[in-house]
């Protein structure tokens, strides 16, 4: 997996030049949540909903 700093820079450089700070922070938040989820899956830390 790419280093966190490089992933953040990649996300930011793909945004339009007039992107405000709120949008940048939101994109970084989403990136963090996706990374956390991917790491959980790799470690087998997942929870499947109960079936009815």
MOJO-V772465 format. One record per residue. N is the residue number from 1. RES is the residue in one small letter. PHI is phi in whole degrees, -180 to 180 (none if undefined). PSI is psi in degrees with one decimal (999 if undefined). NEAR is the number of other C-alpha atoms within 12 Angstrom. Layout:
n->N res->RES phi->PHI psi->PSI near->NEAR
n->N res->RES phi->PHI psi->PSI near->NEAR
This chain:
n->1 res->x phi->none psi->142.8 near->11
n->2 res->x phi->-64 psi->150.2 near->11
n->3 res->x phi->-62 psi->146.2 near->11
n->4 res->x phi->-57 psi->-42.8 near->17
n->5 res->x phi->-61 psi->-44.3 near->14
n->6 res->x phi->-67 psi->-40.1 near->14
n->7 res->x phi->-62 psi->-43.2 near->20
n->8 res->x phi->-62 psi->-44.8 near->23
n->9 res->x phi->-63 psi->-39.4 near->17
n->10 res->x phi->-62 psi->-43.7 near->17
n->11 res->x phi->-62 psi->-47.1 near->23
n->12 res->x phi->-65 psi->-41.4 near->23
n->13 res->x phi->-69 psi->-21.8 near->16
n->14 res->x phi->-81 psi->-12.2 near->14
n->15 res->x phi->-79 psi->152.6 near->19
n->16 res->x phi->-62 psi->154.5 near->12
n->17 res->x phi->-62 psi->-25.9 near->11
n->18 res->x phi->-94 psi->16.2 near->12
n->19 res->x phi->-67 psi->133.6 near->16
n->20 res->x phi->-85 psi->167.1 near->13
n->21 res->x phi->-62 psi->-35.3 near->14
n->22 res->x phi->-61 psi->-43.2 near->11
n->23 res->x phi->-67 psi->-40.2 near->17
n->24 res->x phi->-61 psi->-46.7 near->23
n->25 res->x phi->-63 psi->-38.2 near->17
n->26 res->x phi->-64 psi->-45.3 near->18
n->27 res->x phi->-62 psi->-40.6 near->24
n->28 res->x phi->-68 psi->-36.7 near->25
n->29 res->x phi->-61 psi->-47.2 near->17
n->30 res->x phi->-63 psi->-43.8 near->17
n->31 res->x phi->-57 psi->-44.4 near->24
n->32 res->x phi->-62 psi->-43.1 near->20
n->33 res->x phi->-67 psi->-38.1 near->14
n->34 res->x phi->-66 psi->-45.4 near->16
n->35 res->x phi->-60 psi->-43.3 near->20
n->36 res->x phi->-61 psi->-43.3 near->18
n->37 res->x phi->-64 psi->-42.0 near->17
n->38 res->x phi->-63 psi->-42.3 near->16
n->39 res->x phi->-65 psi->-38.1 near->15
n->40 res->x phi->-63 psi->-42.5 near->14
n->41 res->x phi->-63 psi->-44.1 near->14
n->42 res->x phi->-61 psi->-32.0 near->12
n->43 res->x phi->-90 psi->-0.3 near->11
n->44 res->x phi->77 psi->17.9 near->11
n->45 res->x phi->-96 psi->70.7 near->12
n->46 res->x phi->-126 psi->157.2 near->13
n->47 res->x phi->-131 psi->119.6 near->10
n->48 res->x phi->-92 psi->139.4 near->8
n->49 res->x phi->-64 psi->148.3 near->6
n->50 res->x phi->-68 psi->142.4 near->5
n->51 res->x phi->-91 psi->145.8 near->4
n->52 res->x phi->-85 psi->999 near->3
